[in-house]
Every structure is written in C-alpha cells, then in structure tokens.
Amino acid sequence: MAYYRSVGDVPRTRHTQHRDAEGRLLPEELMGEEGFSSDSSLLHHRGVPSAVVASEVWTLPDQARVPNHPLKPRHLRLHELVTGPDAVTDRRLVLGNGDVRISYVVTGTEPSAYHRDAVGDECVFVESGSGVVETVLGVVPYRAGDYVVLPRATTHRWVPAEPSSLYCIEASGHVAPPKRYLSRYGQLLEHAPYSERDLHGPDEPFLVEGTDVEVLVRHRTSAGIVGTRLVHATHPFDVVGWDGCLYPYTLNIEDFMPITGKVHQPPPVHQVFEGHGFVVCNFLPRKVDYHPLAMPVPYYHSNVDSDEVMLYVAGDYEARKGSGIGLGSVSLHPGGHAHGPQPAAIEASLGAERFEETAVMVDTFAPLELGEGGLACEDPDYAWSWAGRRL
C-alpha cells in the first residue's frame, strides 16, 4: 500500500536518535517487504522488539488437504460448520493450495490469542459482526462487510464486540490493489472502483504494558507451514510512533463502486485485490445490463487457468437459483469444468434491471484442495444440480 501515513511520535529525520521524555533511546525497527525493495514502515519502540525469553512449538489447527479428485464442482455450507470462539486458533481450513488458504471461524466475544502471520498477508472478510483488531501499529475497527488487510508479520489480536463470522484469506505472499488501478507512483486512478478515502488504517499509537507476552507465529519451513509460540520479554504493543506505507487497513464493500455495461461484464471489473497466484473480487447490488436483448446472468464459461470460489453473503444470487446455494454457501468451480447459471435462471433473469446480491470471489491459478472444514460441510448433491439427476 503506497499511501503514506504518519502516526504518533516520530523523529524529524529517519534513522536518527529518538528519545522519550525521560531521555531513554527508543529502538527503531524497519518493517519492510521484499528485502528493502518495496513498501515499508519505521516503528519506534519502547522496548527491544527482538527480546524473547521462550520459543515452543505451537501445533496449528488441522492443515491437511485432499485434492478435488475426481473432479467436480463443490458446494460447501459454511453456516453448518462448528468452530471454536478464537479468531486465530479456531479457524477451520476450507480450501487451499500453495499460494492461498481460505479458513472460516465464528468468534465469541473474548479477545483472540496474539498472532503474527509470517507466511503472508491476511485478507479477512467480515461476513458479520464488529469489533477491533489491535495491532503493533494501532487499533483498526472492523464491521460487517469489511476486508481487514493485515500485512505479513504484523503482530495483532482480534477483539470482537459481538460474535463475528470471519472468512480468512491467508496468502503466501502479499495482497494489494490490482496494478491496473494504480498510477506508476502508486496512487489509485480515476477508473479504480475505490479510492484512498475508502482505506482506513490506524490513527494513533496503541500502547500496552506487560511482560512475558505470548505471540503465536505461523511461519514457513522446508516442511511447510508450522507454528511457534514465542514469549516476548515486554509487550510488543509498545510503538510510540511510526510512519510509512506498510500498515493494516480496512476497506468496506459498501465503498466499492460496481462497474456495469450494456452487456454482461466479466469478473475482472469486480476485482478488489490481487495476490501471488490469486485475485479477490466482489459482486454487489447494482444495475445490470441494458442492451434490449441482454442476458443479465453470466454466460457459461471455462476459465481454463483458474479455480473459482464464491462466498454468498447477502441477497439472492440470480445465477444460482435452484442449485441449493444460499447465504453462507461457498461454491468451488474448478478449472476443467464449464460452469455457469442454473438452466432456469437464464430465462428468469431476462428483463431484470437490478440485482440485489453480495458475494466475494477468490480465483486461484493453481488447483484448490479441500481442507477438513470444507469436507465437513459439503453438499453431496450440488455437482448434479445442472442436470437434475446423477447416474
């Protein structure tokens, strides 16, 4: 995120002495991406960010995946999935590959464990609920419809004000606005469906006193993704000020401006973010195609390089009428299978001027596999819903 922010107490010149009111030197930390070659922020701590007093294995929730074999489209009913209340430790893996994992959790109202995802950025869609995410860079409030973007290795915890349903898109790299939305210097352009005004990051430092604070870290090894429980000598939320272009932020889908056309527009016009090996799009209430012979629901398509995952959030998704899809459903339409509307939905949509639907889509460029959470809530009849029968 190339949008600069300065929060709290920072020195006039970077990498120079910065002291508190008592004259104590404040350690400076550069938090940056791609080996000093991309976005970064400078943090000024009260304590030493490297000071840890213990390191133990943290056993992650079940990360096993099974291939989508034999190949078929899938329907997963997330609202039937029972989870524990912790926004970090009780996530259940729904789908995943080497580039991205999609998990789901319904929280309670107690704070989560402190967490640091050193594997990649997290883009968490808030299906319902509200609260705040406390981070080393400050507090970020969240509400239903928010994407909460947490850069890799940002220490944080979720503090729900009410039970919150979280759809967690966990990248193996970084998540950012699509490059075509950005100027060569990183400003969101006029044709982008949202602007910097719609991005909400921390406004002030968040300081917490404490010693021997546990932080759960997800990180990479040659054996795959693993977990470590680090104990910090002093509380990691000790940053008196920071500035830069790397920080957590939210974007609410209400602030996304849908692009429509005379005939049906393809999914790239609905794109919100991109990551390595995947994109995130959303489909929102909007006026639809205005050609006199328009067919408002999507045409059948074989996106031969992608698997498509759709979370149905609100409204009545026209193309899926008659399929068993409902609110809280996730559909997986894999590469190698032509997918599109249910047959009766095409005629039913003719003449429509507006769709009242909200859905979040993740398209991946490597095949997705099913996690234990996805297998636990699968509708076994969905694959045959276009034909209306099975052998």
C-alpha positions as CSV (number, residue, x, y, z in Angstrom):
1,M,0.0,0.0,0.0
2,A,1.8,3.1,-1.3
3,Y,-0.4,5.6,0.7
4,Y,1.9,7.2,3.3
5,R,0.8,7.6,6.9
6,S,2.5,9.1,10.0
7,V,1.1,8.2,13.4
8,G,2.3,9.2,16.9
9,D,5.7,10.5,17.8
10,V,8.4,10.1,15.1
11,P,11.7,12.0,14.7
12,R,12.2,14.6,12.1
13,T,14.9,12.5,10.3
14,R,14.8,8.8,10.0
15,H,17.5,6.6,11.5
16,T,18.5,9.2,14.0
17,Q,18.3,9.2,17.8
18,H,14.8,9.4,19.2
19,R,14.3,9.6,22.9
20,D,11.3,9.7,25.2
21,A,10.6,12.4,27.9
22,E,13.0,10.7,30.3
23,G,15.8,10.6,27.8
24,R,15.7,6.9,27.0
25,L,16.6,5.9,23.5
26,L,13.7,4.4,21.6
27,P,14.7,1.4,19.4
28,E,13.9,1.8,15.8
29,E,12.5,-1.1,13.6
30,L,12.2,-1.2,9.9
31,M,9.3,-3.4,8.9
32,G,9.6,-3.9,5.1
33,E,8.8,-6.1,2.2
34,E,10.9,-7.7,-0.5
35,G,14.3,-7.2,1.1
36,F,14.4,-3.4,1.3
37,S,12.9,-3.1,-2.2
38,S,9.2,-2.5,-1.6
39,D,6.8,-0.9,0.9
40,S,8.0,-0.4,4.5
41,S,7.2,1.4,7.8
42,L,9.6,2.7,10.5
43,L,8.5,1.8,14.1
44,H,9.8,3.4,17.2
45,H,9.5,1.0,20.3
46,R,9.8,1.5,24.0
47,G,11.3,-2.0,24.4
48,V,13.5,-4.2,22.2
49,P,11.4,-6.0,19.6
50,S,13.9,-8.8,19.3
51,A,13.8,-9.7,23.1
52,V,12.2,-13.1,23.5
53,V,12.5,-15.4,26.5
54,A,11.0,-18.6,25.2
55,S,10.2,-20.4,22.0
56,E,8.0,-23.5,21.8
57,V,6.2,-25.5,19.1
58,W,2.6,-24.3,18.5
59,T,0.6,-27.1,16.9
60,L,-1.6,-25.4,14.2
61,P,-5.2,-26.4,13.5
62,D,-5.6,-29.2,11.1
63,Q,-4.0,-28.1,7.8
64,A,-4.4,-31.3,5.8
65,R,-5.8,-31.0,2.3
66,V,-7.1,-33.5,-0.2
67,P,-7.3,-33.0,-4.0
68,N,-10.5,-32.3,-5.7
69,H,-10.4,-35.7,-7.3
70,P,-12.5,-37.0,-9.1
71,L,-13.0,-33.5,-10.5
72,K,-16.3,-31.9,-9.7
73,P,-17.9,-28.6,-8.6
74,R,-18.5,-28.4,-4.9
75,H,-21.0,-26.6,-2.6
76,L,-19.8,-26.0,1.0
77,R,-22.3,-24.8,3.6
78,L,-20.2,-22.7,5.9
79,H,-23.0,-21.9,8.3
80,E,-23.2,-25.6,9.2
81,L,-19.5,-25.5,10.2
82,V,-19.0,-25.5,14.0
83,T,-15.9,-23.6,15.2
84,G,-14.4,-22.6,18.5
85,P,-14.5,-18.9,19.5
86,D,-10.9,-17.8,19.0
87,A,-10.4,-15.8,15.8
88,V,-6.9,-17.2,15.4
89,T,-6.6,-20.7,16.9
90,D,-10.1,-22.0,16.0
91,R,-10.1,-21.3,12.3
92,R,-11.1,-24.3,10.2
93,L,-9.4,-24.8,6.8
94,V,-12.0,-24.9,4.0
95,L,-9.8,-24.7,0.8
96,G,-6.2,-24.1,0.0
97,N,-3.2,-24.5,-2.2
98,G,0.4,-23.4,-2.0
99,D,-0.5,-19.7,-2.8
100,V,-3.5,-19.2,-0.6
101,R,-5.6,-20.8,2.1
102,I,-9.3,-20.0,2.9
103,S,-10.4,-20.6,6.5
104,Y,-13.6,-19.8,8.4
105,V,-14.3,-19.1,12.1
106,V,-17.2,-17.7,14.1
107,T,-15.8,-15.9,17.1
108,G,-17.1,-15.3,20.6
109,T,-16.6,-12.0,22.3
110,E,-13.3,-12.7,24.1
111,P,-10.0,-11.5,22.6
112,S,-8.1,-13.9,20.4
113,A,-4.6,-15.0,21.0
114,Y,-1.8,-12.6,19.9
115,H,-0.9,-13.6,16.4
116,R,1.8,-13.0,13.8
117,D,1.4,-14.5,10.3
118,A,4.9,-14.7,8.9
119,V,3.7,-16.7,5.9
120,G,2.0,-13.9,4.1
121,D,-0.6,-11.1,4.3
122,E,-4.1,-11.9,5.6
123,C,-7.2,-10.5,3.9
124,V,-10.1,-11.3,6.2
125,F,-13.7,-10.6,5.0
126,V,-16.1,-9.9,7.9
127,E,-19.3,-11.7,6.9
128,S,-21.0,-10.5,10.1
129,G,-20.1,-8.9,13.4
130,S,-18.0,-6.0,14.6
131,G,-15.1,-5.1,16.9
132,V,-11.5,-4.0,16.6
133,V,-8.2,-5.6,15.6
134,E,-5.4,-4.4,18.0
135,T,-2.1,-4.3,16.2
136,V,1.5,-3.2,16.8
137,L,0.7,-0.2,14.6
138,G,-2.5,0.8,16.3
139,V,-6.2,-0.2,16.5
140,V,-8.3,-0.9,13.4
141,P,-12.1,-1.1,14.0
142,Y,-14.0,-3.6,11.8
143,R,-17.6,-4.1,10.9
144,A,-19.7,-6.3,8.6
145,G,-18.6,-6.0,5.0
146,D,-15.0,-5.0,5.8
147,Y,-12.0,-6.5,4.3
148,V,-9.3,-6.4,7.0
149,V,-5.9,-6.5,5.4
150,L,-3.0,-7.4,7.7
151,P,0.5,-7.2,6.3
152,R,2.8,-10.2,6.8
153,A,4.3,-10.4,10.3
154,T,2.0,-7.7,11.8
155,T,1.5,-8.7,15.5
156,H,-2.2,-8.4,16.3
157,R,-5.2,-9.8,18.0
158,W,-8.9,-9.8,17.3
159,V,-11.2,-8.2,20.0
160,P,-14.8,-8.8,18.9
161,A,-17.6,-6.6,20.3
162,E,-20.0,-9.3,19.2
163,P,-19.7,-12.8,17.6
164,S,-18.1,-12.3,14.3
165,S,-18.1,-14.6,11.2
166,L,-14.7,-14.2,9.5
167,Y,-13.8,-15.6,6.1
168,C,-10.0,-15.6,6.2
169,I,-8.0,-15.4,3.0
170,E,-4.4,-16.3,4.0
171,A,-1.8,-15.5,1.3
172,S,1.7,-16.9,0.9
173,G,2.7,-13.5,-0.3
174,H,1.3,-10.0,-0.4
175,V,-2.2,-8.7,-1.0
176,A,-2.6,-5.3,-2.8
177,P,-4.9,-3.4,-5.2
178,P,-4.6,-4.6,-8.8
179,K,-1.7,-2.9,-10.6
180,R,-4.1,-1.6,-13.3
181,Y,-5.8,0.5,-10.7
182,L,-2.6,2.3,-9.8
183,S,-0.5,5.1,-11.3
184,R,3.2,4.4,-11.8
185,Y,3.7,6.1,-8.4
186,G,1.0,4.1,-6.6
187,Q,-2.0,6.4,-6.5
188,L,-5.4,4.8,-7.1
189,L,-6.5,6.0,-10.5
190,E,-9.9,7.6,-11.5
191,H,-11.1,4.3,-13.1
192,A,-10.5,2.3,-9.9
193,P,-13.7,1.3,-8.1
194,Y,-12.4,2.7,-4.8
195,S,-10.0,5.3,-3.6
196,E,-7.6,6.1,-0.8
197,R,-10.5,7.8,1.1
198,D,-12.1,4.3,1.5
199,L,-9.0,2.8,3.2
200,H,-9.0,3.1,7.0
201,G,-5.8,2.5,8.9
202,P,-4.7,3.2,12.5
203,D,-5.0,6.8,13.6
204,E,-3.0,6.7,16.9
205,P,-0.5,4.5,18.7
206,F,-1.8,1.7,20.9
207,L,0.4,1.2,23.9
208,V,0.1,-1.8,26.4
209,E,2.3,-2.5,29.4
210,G,3.2,-6.1,30.1
211,T,6.0,-8.7,30.3
212,D,6.4,-12.3,29.1
213,V,3.7,-12.0,26.4
214,E,2.9,-15.0,24.2
215,V,2.6,-14.5,20.5
216,L,1.6,-17.3,18.2
217,V,3.6,-17.2,14.9
218,R,2.7,-19.0,11.7
219,H,5.8,-19.4,9.6
220,R,7.5,-21.2,6.7
221,T,9.9,-24.1,6.8
222,S,11.1,-26.7,4.3
223,A,8.5,-29.0,5.7
224,G,5.7,-26.5,5.1
225,I,3.7,-24.1,7.3
226,V,4.2,-24.6,11.0
227,G,3.6,-22.7,14.3
228,T,5.8,-21.4,17.1
229,R,4.8,-19.9,20.4
230,L,7.2,-17.0,21.1
231,V,7.2,-15.3,24.5
232,H,8.3,-11.6,24.3
233,A,10.1,-10.1,27.3
234,T,8.0,-7.0,27.0
235,H,4.6,-6.3,25.4
236,P,5.0,-6.0,21.6
237,F,2.4,-3.2,21.6
238,D,5.0,-0.6,22.6
239,V,5.3,1.5,19.5
240,V,5.1,5.3,20.3
241,G,5.1,6.3,16.7
242,W,5.6,5.1,13.1
243,D,5.4,6.3,9.5
244,G,5.5,4.6,6.1
245,C,3.4,2.8,3.6
246,L,3.0,-0.7,5.2
247,Y,0.2,-1.0,7.8
248,P,-3.1,-2.7,8.4
249,Y,-6.3,-1.2,6.9
250,T,-9.9,-1.9,6.1
251,L,-12.0,-1.4,3.0
252,N,-15.8,-1.9,3.2
253,I,-17.7,-3.4,0.3
254,E,-20.2,-0.5,0.6
255,D,-17.4,1.8,-0.6
256,F,-16.7,-0.3,-3.7
257,M,-18.3,1.2,-6.9
258,P,-19.6,-1.6,-9.2
259,I,-18.9,-1.2,-12.9
260,T,-21.7,-2.2,-15.3
261,G,-22.2,-2.3,-19.0
262,K,-24.6,-2.7,-21.9
263,V,-24.0,-6.5,-21.8
264,H,-22.7,-8.7,-19.1
265,Q,-19.3,-7.6,-17.7
266,P,-16.6,-10.2,-16.9
267,P,-15.3,-10.7,-13.3
268,P,-12.2,-8.6,-13.7
269,V,-14.3,-5.4,-13.4
270,H,-15.3,-6.6,-9.9
271,Q,-11.8,-7.1,-8.7
272,V,-10.7,-5.7,-5.4
273,F,-7.3,-7.2,-4.6
274,E,-4.6,-9.3,-6.2
275,G,-2.1,-11.7,-4.6
276,H,0.5,-14.1,-5.9
277,G,-1.5,-16.8,-7.6
278,F,-5.0,-15.4,-6.9
279,V,-7.3,-12.5,-7.1
280,V,-10.2,-11.3,-4.9
281,C,-13.4,-9.9,-6.5
282,N,-16.8,-8.9,-5.1
283,F,-20.3,-8.8,-6.7
284,L,-22.6,-6.2,-5.2
285,P,-26.1,-4.8,-5.6
286,R,-26.1,-2.9,-9.0
287,K,-28.0,-2.0,-12.1
288,V,-27.5,-4.7,-14.7
289,D,-27.1,-4.9,-18.5
290,Y,-29.2,-2.5,-20.6
291,H,-28.9,-3.9,-24.1
292,P,-32.5,-4.7,-25.2
293,L,-31.6,-8.4,-25.7
294,A,-29.2,-8.6,-22.7
295,M,-28.9,-11.8,-20.7
296,P,-28.1,-10.4,-17.2
297,V,-26.8,-13.6,-15.6
298,P,-23.3,-14.9,-16.6
299,Y,-22.7,-16.9,-19.7
300,Y,-21.3,-20.4,-19.2
301,H,-17.6,-20.2,-19.0
302,S,-14.5,-22.4,-18.8
303,N,-11.9,-20.3,-17.1
304,V,-9.2,-22.8,-18.0
305,D,-6.4,-21.4,-15.9
306,S,-8.4,-20.9,-12.6
307,D,-10.4,-22.4,-9.8
308,E,-13.3,-20.1,-8.8
309,V,-14.5,-19.9,-5.2
310,M,-17.6,-17.8,-4.4
311,L,-18.9,-16.9,-0.9
312,Y,-22.6,-15.9,-1.0
313,V,-23.0,-13.1,1.6
314,A,-26.4,-11.4,1.1
315,G,-29.3,-11.1,-1.3
316,D,-30.4,-13.6,-3.8
317,Y,-27.7,-14.6,-6.3
318,E,-29.6,-14.9,-9.5
319,A,-27.4,-17.3,-11.4
320,R,-27.5,-20.0,-8.6
321,K,-31.3,-20.2,-8.2
322,G,-32.4,-23.8,-7.9
323,S,-29.0,-25.1,-7.0
324,G,-29.3,-25.3,-3.3
325,I,-26.9,-22.4,-2.8
326,G,-27.9,-20.0,0.0
327,L,-26.5,-17.4,2.3
328,G,-23.2,-18.7,3.8
329,S,-22.7,-21.1,0.9
330,V,-19.3,-21.4,-0.8
331,S,-19.1,-22.8,-4.3
332,L,-16.0,-24.2,-5.9
333,H,-16.0,-24.3,-9.7
334,P,-12.7,-25.9,-10.7
335,G,-10.7,-25.5,-13.9
336,G,-11.6,-28.2,-16.3
337,H,-15.3,-27.9,-15.7
338,A,-17.5,-25.4,-17.6
339,H,-19.8,-23.6,-15.1
340,G,-22.5,-21.0,-15.2
341,P,-26.1,-20.3,-14.3
342,Q,-28.7,-22.9,-13.4
343,P,-30.7,-23.5,-16.6
344,A,-33.9,-22.0,-15.4
345,A,-32.1,-18.9,-14.1
346,I,-31.3,-17.6,-17.6
347,E,-34.9,-17.1,-18.7
348,A,-35.9,-15.9,-15.2
349,S,-33.3,-13.1,-15.4
350,L,-34.5,-11.6,-18.7
351,G,-35.7,-8.1,-18.3
352,A,-34.1,-7.6,-14.9
353,E,-32.8,-4.1,-14.3
354,R,-31.1,-4.6,-11.0
355,F,-29.5,-7.5,-9.0
356,E,-29.6,-7.4,-5.2
357,E,-26.7,-9.8,-4.4
358,T,-23.5,-9.7,-2.5
359,A,-20.8,-12.3,-3.0
360,V,-17.0,-12.5,-2.5
361,M,-15.0,-14.4,-5.1
362,V,-11.4,-15.8,-5.0
363,D,-10.0,-17.1,-8.2
364,T,-6.8,-19.1,-7.9
365,F,-4.3,-20.1,-10.6
366,A,-3.3,-23.3,-9.0
367,P,-5.8,-26.1,-8.2
368,L,-7.5,-25.8,-4.8
369,E,-7.7,-28.7,-2.5
370,L,-10.3,-29.3,0.2
371,G,-9.4,-28.8,3.9
372,E,-11.1,-30.6,6.8
373,G,-13.6,-27.8,7.2
374,G,-14.7,-27.9,3.6
375,L,-15.1,-31.7,3.7
376,A,-17.2,-31.4,6.9
377,C,-19.8,-29.1,5.4
378,E,-20.1,-30.3,1.8
379,D,-23.4,-30.7,0.0
380,P,-23.0,-34.0,-1.9
381,D,-25.7,-33.3,-4.5
382,Y,-24.5,-29.9,-5.9
383,A,-22.4,-31.3,-8.8
384,W,-25.5,-32.8,-10.4
385,S,-27.8,-29.7,-10.0
386,W,-27.4,-28.5,-13.6
387,A,-28.5,-31.9,-15.0
388,G,-31.1,-32.5,-12.3
389,R,-30.0,-36.2,-12.0
390,R,-27.0,-38.4,-11.5
391,L,-26.0,-41.8,-12.6
